[in-house]
Amino acid sequence: MRLFRTLNKRKNRRGISAVISNLILMGAVITVGFIILAWSQTEASNYNNAYSSVIKSDTDQLRERIIFEHIYYNGTHITVYLMNSGTIGDVNIANVYVDDTAYGAPQKLYFLKDDTETSSLDTTQEGYFAISLSLVLDTDYPIRIVTGRGSSFVATFKA
């Protein structure tokens, strides 16, 4: 009888250890599952934020509109009169190309109405800038303006 009780206790221990090991294994699997779920939600949120930022930037670029009102060459420099006719403000000029030669951003951009210096044009604002260069008279030249958002606007003028 004593032998039977000892065998019974060993069988019970084996059953308890199997249940405990299964509980530990299930706890580990559930913990790893939650960690993977949290990581995937963080990655999805980061991707969503980056995607919306790119879409906003592209939309802002499409909303930019620059109109060349007048381009004047006096023999030593050109003066370019512009208007922001787009639906987005804060349009700045990143680069100016004349006949595919880059001149960089204009040193100074002025408002047309009061000749005060500015760095960008808001919606419906007019401005102008000048670039010193020498051109051949009675020749057509393309001028291209690239904005800070990457939009490009082209016009042609006669020197």
C-alpha positions as CSV (number, residue, x, y, z in Angstrom):
1,M,0.0,0.0,0.0
2,R,2.8,2.3,0.8
3,L,4.3,1.7,-2.6
4,F,1.0,2.5,-4.2
5,R,0.8,5.9,-2.4
6,T,4.3,6.8,-3.5
7,L,3.5,6.0,-7.1
8,N,0.3,8.0,-6.8
9,K,2.2,11.1,-5.6
10,R,4.7,10.8,-8.4
11,K,1.9,10.7,-11.0
12,N,0.3,13.7,-9.4
13,R,3.6,15.6,-9.6
14,R,4.0,14.8,-13.2
15,G,0.6,16.1,-14.0
16,I,1.2,19.3,-12.1
17,S,4.6,19.9,-13.7
18,A,3.0,19.4,-17.2
19,V,0.3,22.0,-16.4
20,I,2.8,24.5,-15.0
21,S,5.1,24.1,-18.0
22,N,2.1,24.6,-20.4
23,L,1.0,27.7,-18.5
24,I,4.5,29.2,-18.7
25,L,4.7,28.4,-22.4
26,M,1.3,30.0,-23.0
27,G,2.3,33.1,-21.0
28,A,5.5,33.4,-23.0
29,V,3.6,33.1,-26.3
30,I,1.0,35.6,-25.3
31,T,3.7,38.1,-24.1
32,V,5.6,37.7,-27.4
33,G,2.3,38.2,-29.3
34,F,1.6,41.5,-27.5
35,I,5.1,42.7,-28.1
36,I,4.8,42.0,-31.8
37,L,1.3,43.6,-31.9
38,A,2.7,46.8,-30.2
39,W,5.7,46.9,-32.6
40,S,3.5,46.5,-35.7
41,Q,1.1,49.2,-34.5
42,T,4.1,51.6,-33.9
43,E,5.5,50.8,-37.4
44,A,2.1,51.3,-39.0
45,S,1.7,54.6,-37.2
46,N,5.1,55.8,-38.3
47,Y,4.4,54.8,-41.9
48,N,1.1,56.6,-41.8
49,N,2.7,59.8,-40.5
50,A,5.4,59.7,-43.1
51,Y,2.9,59.0,-45.9
52,S,0.6,61.9,-44.8
53,S,3.6,64.2,-44.6
54,V,4.7,63.4,-48.2
55,I,1.1,63.7,-49.5
56,K,0.8,67.2,-47.8
57,S,4.1,68.3,-49.3
58,D,3.0,67.1,-52.8
59,T,-0.4,68.8,-52.4
60,D,1.3,72.0,-51.3
61,Q,3.6,71.9,-54.3
62,L,0.6,71.4,-56.7
63,R,-1.2,74.4,-55.1
64,E,1.7,76.8,-55.9
65,R,1.3,79.1,-58.8
66,I,3.7,81.9,-59.8
67,I,2.9,84.3,-62.6
68,F,5.5,86.2,-64.4
69,E,4.0,89.7,-64.7
70,H,7.0,91.4,-66.4
71,I,10.6,90.7,-67.1
72,Y,12.9,93.7,-67.9
73,Y,16.5,93.7,-69.1
74,N,18.4,97.0,-69.0
75,G,21.8,95.8,-70.3
76,T,23.3,94.9,-66.9
77,H,20.7,93.1,-65.0
78,I,17.2,91.6,-65.4
79,T,14.3,92.5,-63.1
80,V,11.6,89.9,-62.7
81,Y,8.1,90.9,-61.5
82,L,6.1,88.0,-60.0
83,M,2.7,87.3,-58.5
84,N,1.7,84.4,-56.3
85,S,-1.6,83.4,-57.8
86,G,-1.8,80.0,-56.0
87,T,-3.9,78.9,-53.1
88,I,-0.9,78.5,-50.7
89,G,1.2,81.2,-49.1
90,D,4.8,81.3,-48.1
91,V,6.2,80.7,-51.5
92,N,9.9,81.4,-51.6
93,I,12.4,81.2,-54.5
94,A,15.1,78.5,-54.1
95,N,16.8,78.9,-57.5
96,V,16.6,81.0,-60.7
97,Y,17.9,79.7,-64.1
98,V,18.4,82.0,-67.1
99,D,19.2,80.0,-70.3
100,D,19.9,76.9,-68.1
101,T,22.5,78.7,-66.1
102,A,21.8,78.6,-62.3
103,Y,22.0,81.9,-60.4
104,G,20.8,80.6,-57.0
105,A,18.2,82.2,-54.9
106,P,17.8,86.0,-55.5
107,Q,19.8,88.0,-53.0
108,K,16.7,90.2,-52.2
109,L,13.1,89.8,-53.0
110,Y,10.9,92.9,-52.6
111,F,7.2,93.5,-52.4
112,L,5.9,95.4,-55.4
113,K,3.5,97.7,-53.4
114,D,6.0,99.2,-51.0
115,D,9.5,98.0,-52.0
116,T,10.1,96.3,-48.6
117,E,12.3,93.3,-48.5
118,T,10.7,89.8,-48.0
119,S,11.7,86.2,-48.1
120,S,8.5,84.8,-49.5
121,L,5.2,85.7,-51.2
122,D,1.8,84.9,-49.7
123,T,-1.3,84.4,-51.7
124,T,-2.0,87.2,-54.2
125,Q,1.1,89.1,-53.2
126,E,3.3,90.6,-55.9
127,G,7.1,91.0,-55.7
128,Y,10.2,91.4,-57.8
129,F,13.9,90.6,-57.8
130,A,16.9,91.5,-59.9
131,I,19.9,89.5,-61.1
132,S,23.1,91.0,-62.6
133,L,24.2,89.3,-65.8
134,S,25.1,90.2,-69.4
135,L,23.0,88.9,-72.3
136,V,23.0,89.3,-76.0
137,L,20.4,91.9,-77.1
138,D,17.4,91.0,-79.3
139,T,17.7,87.3,-78.2
140,D,15.1,85.2,-76.5
141,Y,16.0,83.7,-73.2
142,P,14.1,81.2,-71.0
143,I,13.9,82.0,-67.3
144,R,12.9,79.3,-64.8
145,I,12.1,79.8,-61.2
146,V,12.2,76.9,-58.7
147,T,10.4,77.3,-55.4
148,G,11.4,76.0,-52.0
149,R,8.8,73.2,-52.4
150,G,10.2,72.2,-55.8
151,S,7.7,73.7,-58.2
152,S,9.1,75.0,-61.4
153,F,7.8,77.9,-63.5
154,V,9.1,79.0,-66.9
155,A,8.8,82.1,-69.0
156,T,10.6,83.5,-72.0
157,F,11.8,87.1,-72.4
158,K,13.7,89.1,-75.0
159,A,16.9,90.8,-73.9
